[in-house]
Amino acid sequence: MNKKLNQKIALIIAVLVVFIYGIIGVPSGFNGKALTDSLTKRIHLGLDLRGGVHLILQVVVSEAVNAETDNTVARIQGDLKTAKLSFSQVYKPDPTRPDVIKVEGTDPTKSSALHSTLDTKYSNEYDVSGGGSDNSFTVTMKPNIVKALDEKTVQQAIETIRDRVDTLGVSEPVIQAYGLGDNQILVELPGISDLDRVKSLIQDTSRLEIHAVVGGPFQDEQAALASVGGTLPGDEEVVHGSGALASGSDADSVFVLQRVSVVAGSEFRSADPGTDQNGRRNVRFTLTNEAGDKFYEYTSANVGKSMAVVLGGRVREVANIKSAIRDSGEIEGSFSENEVETLSKMLRTGALPASLNYLEDRTVGASLGADSIKQGVTAAVVGVLVVMVFMLIYYRGSGINADLALFLNLVILLGFMGFTGSTLTLPGIAGVILTIGMGVDSNVLIFERIREEVRAGKAPSAAVDQGFAHAWVTIVDTHVTTIVSAAILFLFGSGPVKGFAVTLTFGLAANLFTAVYVSRVIFDAHVNKLKPGELVSI
């Protein structure tokens, strides 16, 4: 019996040591500062405790649909030319309906062949109609494809924002879909105070594209339209720009470009800041293999013609193609150090699939977080002390048992957070306090049952055995139902609500171990030392 008891005590001590290591790791020293530093490195503080940036963003998903149908326009043009089916233009007639494409000026004698070509290649994603007396076809993106593209766009935006936020070195950022609105994203960055920098880093689409130049530069849009006969073809667009990459240039010109880019932001494999032979800052980029081949094919066929570098929807440079270019190049200009670093980050992390609108942005001050920590910790400490004193007074010697189990419960909970790198939020502290209450509740159930058995005249060992046996079912029932509620909060909550659910769930799991196993071992050790006829102090 003593051997088994010693093994159980050894197990409890081992668990205690392991989770203390989870809380503080191996501190550099054993003074107050070293222990505090070790603790803060292992357990991260959330936005409401540490201060930081809180944003709610809405993704303009229509832009992604627009970009997708732009690519489809180019594909349709290529497919019809390959099939030798004539047409006058392929374009999107209504700017407010980016999902609708029109094919006009078709040969009525080949209407069936054209419809078959469109239907064969695009029926999975688009509905094809038309081919009547007006010799035109309408290609409309299917609603389920639009919905899937919207969801994909939001997910890509989340991934891109996360990549960009990682460059800030933020610990435990929250970046996730926000369930209270369509196509919204929640961003919480603990420890960051420069809201403008964060917004600039996240918002900037920095989509670098290279387009074929149809004409320009022109003085204004009227002159640009006049150069194409007064009506802009559906596969072309008017874009403003300086014609130079210098940021902040006052010069403004207008260019007519092919709408579909030759290469775009997602096709850049890497980008790094550097300097040219004259010491001017630039960005050196490398394309993916597929994009490099495409770019080589384009530049080989267009030597002597112009191409425009478009960044963020604005022409930043117009260059003459002197020779074929494959997969690498440089973006030159009058960059500041911050601009060249930012542009490199944007290209490395990829372009946002669509622009973002800020629905809410605010900063949480560090002083507010410090007050929350102080008040939360004070509430937790006072609560624990009051409960411990109550247990000692009401249950006498057995109260020590409850207090030891309660202490170990807190150690296990904090150690778990240290091992997993969990973020402690103000609701998380509330979860810790609630766990304390549940732990005491479990002890009360056990102790009251043991009291009943003692009053019934049973021996101490039998009273303890029966007390734990009868209270066990009730304890498991209360803990399981609470854990289920916490799981629902975790699944459907966000941010701090999830923090509350995590601390509560693991705290309850730890409580099952301490209230039932640890407390029972302590009782067994106490009963073994009782003299014949002596009762349990309860």
N, C-alpha and C positions, 0 to 999 in steps of 0.2 A: 504493500500500500504506500509506504513512505517513498519507495523507489519511483512509483508512478507519479506521486505528487511532486517529487523533485524534478521529474522530467517536464511536468506541466509548468512548474515555476521557471525552469530554464527556458522553455519556449516563450513564456511571457516576457522574460528579461530580453531575449533575443529580438522579439518584435519591438520592444521599447527602444532598444539600441538602433535597430534598422531605421525606424521612423524618426528618431532624433537626428540621425544622419541625413534623412530626407529633408529635415527642416533647415539644418545649418551646414550640412556637408562637412568639409574639413576646414575649419576657420584658420585664418593666418595667425591668430592669437586668441587668447581667452579673456581679453578685456572687453568692455561694453561695446566699443566701436567696431572691433573685429567681428563680434558675434552679430551685431546689427547689420553690418555689411554682408555677411554670409547669408543672413536671413533674407535680405532684400534681393539678393542675387537668385535665391532659390524660389521665392514666392513673389510673383509679379503683382503689382498693383494695377487695378483697372482705371478707366478714365475718370470715374467719379471720385477716386481716392488720390490719384496721382496728378490729375489735371491733364488737359490735352485738347484735341480737336474732335468735334462731332459734326458729321455732315450727312444730309440725306440728299441723294442725287436722283435725277430722273433721266433715263437714257432715251434719246430721240431715235427710236427704233426705225422710224420712217426713212431715215438717212441710209440705214443698212439695206432696206428694201430697195431704195433708189439706186444704191451702188450695185446691188445684185442684178437688177434689171438693166442697168447700163452695160454690164458684162454680157447679159443675154442679148441685148441689141447687137453688140459686136459679133456674137456667135451666130446669130440669125443671118446677119449680113454675109459672114464667111460661108455658112452652110448653103445659102441660096446661090452664091457665086460658084461654089464648088459643083452644085447640082445644075448649073447653067440655067437658072430660073430668073427671069428679069423682074426688076422692081425699081420704083423711083426713089423710095426712101423707107427706112425703118427707124421709127422714133417713138417717143412717149408724148402723146398729144396733150395731156393734162398734168401740170406740175403738182396738183393736189392729189393725183392718183398715180403714184410712182409704180404701182403694180400692173399697169396697163401699157401694152406695147402695140403699136399700129404698123402694119406693113401695107404700103400703098403703091399704086402704079404697077400692079402685076399683070401678066399676060392672061387674058380670060380663057385662052385655049389650053393653058397649062394650070388652070385653077386646081384641078384634082391632084395633079402631081405636087403642087406647092403645098396644098393642105396636107397631103400624105407626108411630105418631108417634115413639116412643122409638127404634125401629130406624132410621128415616129420618134423624133428627137426630144420633144419638149412636153409630151402629154403627162409625164409623171409629175411635173411641177406646174404646168400651165394648162388652162383651158383654151382651145383654139376654136375660133368661130369666124364666119365671114365667107368671102369668096363669091359674093353675089354680083349684082350689076355694077357696083362701084369699084370692083376689082381691088378690094382691100380685105385684109384679115386683121382680126384682133386677137392678141395673145395676152391672156390675163392670168396672173399668178393665183393659184388655188388658195382659198382661205386657210386651210390647214398648213400649207407651206409658209404662208405669211406668219401664222402663229408660231410655227417652229423656228422660223428665222428670227422673230422677235425674241423668243426665249434664248436662242443661241447668242444673239447680240448682247443681251444682258449678261449672260454667263461669260462671254469673251471680255466684256467691259470689266467685270469683277476680276477676272484673271489678270488683265492688263493693269488695273489699278493696284492689285496686290504686288505685281512685279515692280511697279514704280515706287510703291510705298516701301518695299524692301530696300531700295537705295537710300532711304532716310534712316535706316537702322532702327525702326520702331519695334519695340518688344511687345508681342502679343496684340497685334492690331486686329480689329473686328472689321471684316469686309465681307458683306453677304447681301443676298437679296432681301429687300425690306417688304414684309408681308402686308403692309397697310395701304399699298397703292400699286398700280400697274407699272411694271418696268422701272422700279425704284431700287436703289442700292443704299445700304447703311454703311457708313465708314466712321470708325472710332479709332483714334490714334493717341494712345496714352503717352504723356511726356513730351508732346509736340506743342509749341506755343505759337509758331509762325504760321498763322492761318493763310496769309496771302501766298506764301511759298507752297504750301500744300495744295491750294486751289490751282495755282499755276502748273504744278507738276501733274496733277490729276486731270485737269480740264483740257490742257493743251492736246489737241488731237495729233499735232505734229505729224500728220500723214504726208510723207514725202512721196511725190509722184513725178514721173517724167512723161510728158505729153508731146505729141507731134504738134508743131506750130503750123497753123493754116495761114495766119496773117498777123501783122503787127510789127512794132507797136503803133497804136493809134491814140489820138489825143483824147477821145471819149468813146462811149458806147455807140453813139450815132454813126461816127466814122467807121467803127468796126463793123456795124451792121451793113452800112453802105458798101463795104468791100465784098460782101457775100450776097449782094443783090437786094438788100433790105429785109430779108427773112432768113433767120438763122436755121440751118438744117438741123434735124433732130440729133445727128451724131456729132454735132459741134457745140461748143460753149464759149461764152465770153468770160474772161477772167482778168481781174485787175492785178497790177503788180508794178514793181519798180524796175524790173529788169535787172536788178542787182540784189545781191544777198545781204547788203548792209541793212541791219535792223534799224528801224526808225527813219528810213529815208523818206523825205517829203515828196519825191518824184512819184507820179502816178501815171501809168500808161495802161492801155487796154490791149489785150491779145485775143485772137480767135484761135482756140485749140481744139484738137480732136477730143471728144468727150471721154473716150476710154483711154486710160493710161497705158503706156508701154510697160512700165513696172511700177509697183506701188509699195507702200510701207511694209506690208506683211511679207514681202519678198526680200527684205533686207536681212541678211544673216548676222551681221555684226556692224558696229559703228564705234569708233574711238576718236577722242579729241587728239589733235596733233598740230603741227606747224609745217608750212611749206618752206621752200629753200630761202625765202625772204624773211622768215620768222613770223609770218602772219598765221593766226590761228585758223584751223580748218577742221573738218570732220572727215575722216577716212572711212569709207563704207565698203562692205562686201555683200554681193547678192548671193542668193541660193543658187545651186547648180542649174535648176530649171529656169529660174529667172535670168541667170547669166546667159544661157543658151538663147533665150528669147530676145534679150537685149542685144546680143551679138548679131542675131538674124536681122533685127530691126536696123541697127546702125550700119550693118554691111549694105543693106538695100537703100539707105538714105544718106550716103556720104554727100556732103555739100549742103544738106538741108539743115533746118534748125529744130531744136527740141527745147522745151521749157521745163525747168525744175520748179515744181509747184509744192509749196510747203504751207500747210494750214489753210488751203484754199486760195493762196495768193502766189502769183508768179514771182519767184525770187531770183531767177537767172535764166537767160536765154543764151544757149550755146550753139555754135556751128559744129556739125559732126564732120571732123576732119578725117577720121579713120574708124574702123570697126572697134567697138568696145565690148568686152565680155562681162566680167563679173566684179570689177572693183573700180573705184573712182574716189574723187575728193569733192567735198562741198566747200568752196572758198568764200570768204567774205570778211567784213569788218566786225568780227565777233568779239564780245567781251568774254572774259574767262568763264563767267557764270552762264552765258548764252551757249557757248560751245559745249560745256558740261551737260547742260539741260538737253540740248539737241541730241547729243550722243546717247543719253539715257532714254530719250523718247524713241529713238530708232532701235536701240537694243531691246527695249521691252515691247516693241511693236506699237502700231497705231491703235488707238481706240476705234472700234468698229462704227461708232456713232458719237456725236457730241453729247454733252451732258448739261442739264439744267440744274441749278442749285435750288432746291426747295427749302432747305434749312441749313444754316451753318452757324456754329458758335464755338467758343472756346470755354473750357472749364478751368478756372484758375487753380494754380497749385495751392494757394492759401485755403480755398474752399475744400480741396482734397485733404489738406492737412487737418482742417477742422473735422471733416468727416471721419478721418482715421482716429483722431483723438476721442471724439464722442463715441464712435463705434467700439473702439477698444475699451474705453471706460465702461460702457454699458456691458460689454462681455465680461470684463474682470469683476465688476460689481455683482453682476448676475451670478457668476461662478462662486464668488465668495459667500454671498447670501445663501445660495443653495447648499454649499458645503457646511456652513454653520448650522443651517436648519437640520440637515441630515445628522450632524453630530449630536445636536440637542435632542431631536425627536427619536432617533434610533440608537442613541448611546454608542456602545462599542462598534456595532454594525455600521454606524455612519462612516467610520473610517474606511470600511470596505467600499462603500458607495463612492466616497471621495477619491479613493485610489483608482477605481474603475473609471470615474469621470475624468480624472487627470489623464489617464492612458488614452481615453477616447479622444481628447483634444490633441494629444501628441500624434496619434495615428492619422487623424484628419489633416492636420497641418503637414505631416510628413508626406501624405499622399499628394497634397498640392505641390510640395517641393519636388517630388519625384516626377510628376507629370508636367511641371511648369505651368500649372493652372494660374489663372488670373483672379486675384481676390478683389471683389467689388463690394460696395456697401450692402447690396442685397446678399452677397456672399457672407458677410459678417452676420447678417440677420439669420442666414441658414445655419451658421455655427451656433448662434444663441439658441435657435430652435432645437438644434441637435442636443444641446445641453439639457433642455427641458424634456426631450424625449428620453434621454438617458436616465434622468431622475425618475421619470414616470415608470420606466422598466424596473428600477430598483425598488420603488414603492410597491409595485405589484408583487415582487418576489418577497420583500420583507414582510408585508402584511400577511401573505400566505404562510410564511414561516411562523409569525406570531400566533396565527390561528392554530397551527399544529402544536406549538409549545403549550398554548392554553389548553389544548385537548389532552395534554399529559404525555406527549410523545418525547422520546429521547432526542437530544440535540441532533445527532446524525440523521435520525429518521425525519425530524422536523425539517431540516435543511433539504434533505432529499425530496420530500414531498412538496415542499415550497417551490423548489425549482421545477419539478415535474408538472405541477398544476399551473404555474404561471407562464410556462414556456409557450403554450399554444396562444394565449392572449397576446404575449409580447410579439410573437411572429406575425399574428394577424394585424396588429396596429402598425407594425413597421412595414409590412408588405403593402398595405393600402396607402400609406404615406409615400412609399417609394414609387408606386404607380402614379400617384398625383404628380410627384416630382418629375417622372419620366415624360408625362404629358407636357409639363411646363418646358422641359428641355427640347422636346420635338417641335413645339409650336411657338415657343418664346424666342426672344432675340436678346443679344447683348447681356446686360446685367441679370435678366430673368434666368438665362441659362446658367450664369454663375451661381445664382441662388439654388437652382435645381441640382447642380453638380455637388456643391458643398453639402446640401441636405441629404442627397442620396448616399454619398460615401460616409457621411457622418452617421447615418442610420445603420449602414452596414457595419461600421466600426462599433457602433453601440451594441449590436447583436453579439459581437465577440466579447466586448468588455462586460456587459451586463450579465451575460449568461455564463460564458467560459471563465473569464478572469474573476468575477465575483464568486463563482462557485469554488474555484481553486483557493481563494482567500478564506472562504468559509470552511472548506475542508481542512486547511492548515490550522485554523483556529479551533475547530472541533477536536482535532487530534491532540491538542494541548490541554483540553479541558479535563479537570479531575472528575472522578465518578460522582454523579449527582449534581454537578455544576451545570447551570443553564447558559444558553447563548445570550449574550448581552444585546437584546433587541427590544 
